[in-house]
Amino acid sequence: MSFSVTIEPSGRQFTMQRDQTVLGAAIDAGVGLPYGCKDGACGSCKCKLIEGRVIHGAHQTKALSPEEEAAGWVLTCCATPQTDLVLESRQVVSEGNFPIVKMPTRVTSLTRVAPDVIVMRLQLPATHSFGFRAGQYIEFILKDGSRRSYSMANAPHTLSDGIELHLRHMPGGKFTDHVFGEMKEKEILRVEGPYGSFFLREDSDKPIVLLASGTGFAPIKAIIEHMEHQGITRPTVLYWGCRSKADLYLNDWVEQAVARLPWLRYVPVLSEAKPEDLWSGRTGFVHQAVLDDLPSLAGHEVYACGAPVMVQVAQREFTAQAGLPTECFYADAFTSEADKHSA
């Protein structure tokens, strides 16, 4: 049995089977619904159900509470239809998404840029055509079939140099223990992508707030590179929150970008500055630094990436306290395997 799905206000439509998730069918149809983890853990794919009925599979209450479900919200990554559906998602993008491809890649370099962060570069096979939007991510397919997601940290126009990824070590992590331990250059890894709805909306002229925590800086870096390449000069400020100075692992790169791009400002924020950091800059929570500087976000767009708790708090407080329209908050929560299985 098949059902039709209409996304408002864009009017985009697609047809899906009863046993598919709404998000999976949308991805297959090239309709860019917002999403992050695809596992019912982060809440990035939450949409309003205008008409129809769905059944939700397993998900976490922090991603969709019973009260939100009762109020008509759905998680498209784990919702299957029972009728034709009409959903509201003001973040749906136009047609022309890049096709998702599966391909082998070769590790060309592993560079330790912080005690627990490695910059990995991957060489793409000459036989594959791969396109993506700055800010999207790929998934590693491990030998046991499990997957790990990482945002591409370079813009599409630099693909001749391969794909750049920023990996934080998660002690005990099946993949990052290998990356930080035994992995060598020339190792072959299987990847699939591009995935994600986190990329710059170029049809807007609103000033931009880029908000990153930790390695959430990776897709933000790609967006900055893309803006420079495309000649996009919208006023932009980057807030990068880390624990200590050492965690600002590409601080020099950002400062060089600011020096040559008059439209870009940079505000690093440390939450646990150490005495040896000799830090005279901003401290505290990075989202609070934004609110302190920009008490009204009504005319802005925000692109937030990093720890789920940072993304969730920023979205809640930016919309409630600073007047940011809900549809102007774009996010990619870096949901770890531990996050996916926590309460």
Solvent accessible surface area in square Angstrom, and as a share of the most:
residue,aa,sasa,rsa
1,M,151,0.67
2,S,59,0.38
3,F,18,0.08
4,S,46,0.30
5,V,0,0.00
6,T,20,0.12
7,I,0,0.00
8,E,67,0.30
9,P,80,0.51
10,S,60,0.39
11,G,40,0.39
12,R,40,0.15
13,Q,122,0.54
14,F,15,0.06
15,T,92,0.54
16,M,1,0.01
17,Q,81,0.36
18,R,102,0.37
19,D,127,0.66
20,Q,53,0.24
21,T,46,0.27
22,V,1,0.00
23,L,5,0.02
24,G,28,0.27
25,A,4,0.03
26,A,0,0.00
27,I,38,0.19
28,D,115,0.60
29,A,49,0.38
30,G,24,0.23
31,V,4,0.02
32,G,10,0.10
33,L,1,0.01
34,P,11,0.07
35,Y,17,0.07
36,G,6,0.06
37,C,17,0.10
38,K,60,0.25
39,D,78,0.41
40,G,1,0.01
41,A,1,0.01
42,C,12,0.07
43,G,16,0.16
44,S,29,0.19
45,C,4,0.03
46,K,57,0.24
47,C,2,0.01
48,K,57,0.24
49,L,35,0.17
50,I,92,0.47
51,E,105,0.47
52,G,32,0.31
53,R,151,0.55
54,V,27,0.16
55,I,100,0.51
56,H,29,0.13
57,G,39,0.37
58,A,101,0.78
59,H,57,0.25
60,Q,20,0.09
61,T,86,0.50
62,K,85,0.36
63,A,1,0.01
64,L,1,0.00
65,S,27,0.18
66,P,87,0.55
67,E,128,0.57
68,E,55,0.25
69,E,74,0.33
70,A,94,0.73
71,A,62,0.48
72,G,19,0.19
73,W,86,0.30
74,V,4,0.02
75,L,1,0.00
76,T,0,0.00
77,C,15,0.09
78,C,16,0.09
79,A,0,0.00
80,T,33,0.19
81,P,0,0.00
82,Q,34,0.15
83,T,35,0.21
84,D,83,0.43
85,L,2,0.01
86,V,29,0.17
87,L,0,0.00
88,E,57,0.25
89,S,9,0.06
90,R,135,0.49
91,Q,33,0.15
92,V,20,0.11
93,V,22,0.12
94,S,80,0.51
95,E,130,0.58
96,G,61,0.58
97,N,51,0.26
98,F,89,0.37
99,P,99,0.62
100,I,62,0.32
101,V,35,0.20
102,K,98,0.41
103,M,5,0.02
104,P,60,0.38
105,T,3,0.02
106,R,102,0.37
107,V,0,0.00
108,T,58,0.34
109,S,33,0.21
110,L,44,0.22
111,T,70,0.41
112,R,134,0.49
113,V,43,0.25
114,A,8,0.07
115,P,100,0.63
116,D,33,0.17
117,V,0,0.00
118,I,9,0.05
119,V,17,0.09
120,M,0,0.00
121,R,71,0.26
122,L,1,0.00
123,Q,94,0.42
124,L,35,0.17
125,P,31,0.19
126,A,112,0.87
127,T,125,0.72
128,H,71,0.32
129,S,101,0.65
130,F,21,0.09
131,G,19,0.18
132,F,3,0.01
133,R,65,0.24
134,A,5,0.04
135,G,0,0.00
136,Q,16,0.07
137,Y,10,0.04
138,I,0,0.00
139,E,9,0.04
140,F,1,0.01
141,I,18,0.09
142,L,24,0.12
143,K,215,0.91
144,D,96,0.50
145,G,46,0.44
146,S,32,0.21
147,R,83,0.30
148,R,39,0.14
149,S,59,0.38
150,Y,35,0.13
151,S,5,0.03
152,M,0,0.00
153,A,0,0.00
154,N,2,0.01
155,A,0,0.00
156,P,38,0.24
157,H,84,0.38
158,T,33,0.19
159,L,33,0.17
160,S,114,0.74
161,D,100,0.52
162,G,5,0.04
163,I,0,0.00
164,E,8,0.03
165,L,0,0.00
166,H,6,0.03
167,L,0,0.00
168,R,50,0.18
169,H,51,0.23
170,M,85,0.38
171,P,117,0.74
172,G,69,0.66
173,G,20,0.20
174,K,109,0.46
175,F,8,0.03
176,T,5,0.03
177,D,57,0.30
178,H,57,0.26
179,V,4,0.02
180,F,30,0.13
181,G,49,0.47
182,E,114,0.51
183,M,10,0.04
184,K,139,0.59
185,E,95,0.43
186,K,144,0.61
187,E,52,0.23
188,I,92,0.47
189,L,21,0.10
190,R,117,0.43
191,V,0,0.00
192,E,21,0.09
193,G,0,0.00
194,P,5,0.03
195,Y,18,0.07
196,G,7,0.07
197,S,9,0.06
198,F,4,0.02
199,F,12,0.05
200,L,11,0.05
201,R,25,0.09
202,E,92,0.41
203,D,137,0.71
204,S,26,0.17
205,D,121,0.63
206,K,66,0.28
207,P,42,0.26
208,I,1,0.01
209,V,0,0.00
210,L,0,0.00
211,L,0,0.00
212,A,0,0.00
213,S,21,0.13
214,G,15,0.14
215,T,12,0.07
216,G,0,0.00
217,F,0,0.00
218,A,2,0.01
219,P,0,0.00
220,I,0,0.00
221,K,9,0.04
222,A,0,0.00
223,I,1,0.00
224,I,1,0.00
225,E,28,0.13
226,H,29,0.13
227,M,0,0.00
228,E,65,0.29
229,H,102,0.46
230,Q,95,0.42
231,G,54,0.52
232,I,27,0.14
233,T,91,0.53
234,R,21,0.08
235,P,84,0.53
236,T,5,0.03
237,V,9,0.05
238,L,0,0.00
239,Y,0,0.00
240,W,0,0.00
241,G,9,0.09
242,C,10,0.06
243,R,116,0.42
244,S,8,0.05
245,K,97,0.41
246,A,57,0.45
247,D,10,0.05
248,L,9,0.04
249,Y,17,0.07
250,L,35,0.18
251,N,35,0.18
252,D,96,0.50
253,W,51,0.18
254,V,0,0.00
255,E,92,0.41
256,Q,111,0.49
257,A,0,0.00
258,V,48,0.27
259,A,90,0.70
260,R,119,0.44
261,L,12,0.06
262,P,132,0.83
263,W,28,0.10
264,L,5,0.02
265,R,130,0.47
266,Y,36,0.14
267,V,16,0.09
268,P,27,0.17
269,V,1,0.00
270,L,0,0.00
271,S,56,0.36
272,E,109,0.49
273,A,43,0.34
274,K,102,0.43
275,P,123,0.77
276,E,127,0.57
277,D,16,0.08
278,L,160,0.80
279,W,61,0.21
280,S,116,0.75
281,G,39,0.38
282,R,83,0.30
283,T,89,0.52
284,G,33,0.32
285,F,147,0.61
286,V,12,0.07
287,H,18,0.08
288,Q,75,0.33
289,A,5,0.04
290,V,0,0.00
291,L,16,0.08
292,D,93,0.48
293,D,56,0.29
294,L,34,0.17
295,P,99,0.62
296,S,69,0.44
297,L,0,0.00
298,A,56,0.44
299,G,40,0.39
300,H,32,0.14
301,E,7,0.03
302,V,0,0.00
303,Y,0,0.00
304,A,0,0.00
305,C,0,0.00
306,G,1,0.01
307,A,43,0.33
308,P,18,0.12
309,V,102,0.59
310,M,18,0.08
311,V,8,0.05
312,Q,60,0.26
313,V,29,0.16
314,A,0,0.00
315,Q,68,0.30
316,R,142,0.52
317,E,32,0.14
318,F,0,0.00
319,T,40,0.23
320,A,82,0.64
321,Q,120,0.53
322,A,5,0.04
323,G,41,0.40
324,L,4,0.02
325,P,40,0.25
326,T,82,0.47
327,E,67,0.30
328,C,10,0.06
329,F,4,0.02
330,Y,15,0.06
331,A,23,0.18
332,D,10,0.05
333,A,6,0.05
334,F,61,0.25
335,T,23,0.14
336,S,29,0.19
337,E,57,0.26
338,A,72,0.56
339,D,39,0.20
340,K,42,0.18
341,H,150,0.67
342,S,48,0.31
343,A,119,0.92
